């Protein structure tokens, strides 16, 4: 086993010039009122790793070109299609008219384990809420379903960027399995 060099890794990756030709995961992501620039940057980088359709930054979620976002995003603000829209409800209603199901990453009375999403649910929009308060009830009321990451320790949740990473890579796996 030999660790790959940056050049060896880059040889198998898309570039900014070819990124438009890559087949995207049929998942939109909506961040609502995320507080931390670093969490937003991390979510950008993870979004590039799975090649989502689009990232919506809503509410008071910070957006590029803030230096803290750019630091943790490591250039992925250029490879991930994104848009800032203040009102998350506007985005959700628009996506629903396009037949996209809305899925909250949140503990609810009806949430499914994150690995139980069915292939028939795609395309979806994964809704991720605030680090402290989570997804607000007014947005949950617009969701088709919710998923949760089971917790086994004393804490009720993971860091928002970590939880997003767990969930989005599982969605990638579920979608890839249907091919």
HELIX and SHEET records of a PDB file:
HELIX    1   1 UNK A    6  UNK A   10  1                                   5    
HELIX    2   2 UNK A   19  UNK A   21  5                                   3    
HELIX    3   3 UNK A   37  UNK A   50  1                                  14    
HELIX    4   4 UNK A   67  UNK A   73  1                                   7    
HELIX    5   5 UNK A   76  UNK A   79  1                                   4    
HELIX    6   6 UNK A   88  UNK A   97  1                                  10    
HELIX    7   7 UNK A  114  UNK A  116  5                                   3    
HELIX    8   8 UNK A  119  UNK A  121  5                                   3    
HELIX    9   9 UNK A  137  UNK A  140  1                                   4    
HELIX   10  10 UNK A  160  UNK A  177  1                                  18    
SHEET    1   A 7 UNK A  82  UNK A  84  0                                        
SHEET    2   A 7 UNK A  52  UNK A  58  1                                        
SHEET    3   A 7 UNK A  25  UNK A  32  1                                        
SHEET    4   A 7 UNK A 124  UNK A 128  1                                        
SHEET    5   A 7 UNK A 101  UNK A 105  1                                        
SHEET    6   A 7 UNK A 145  UNK A 148  1                                        
SHEET    7   A 7 UNK A 112  UNK A 113  1                                        
END                                                                             
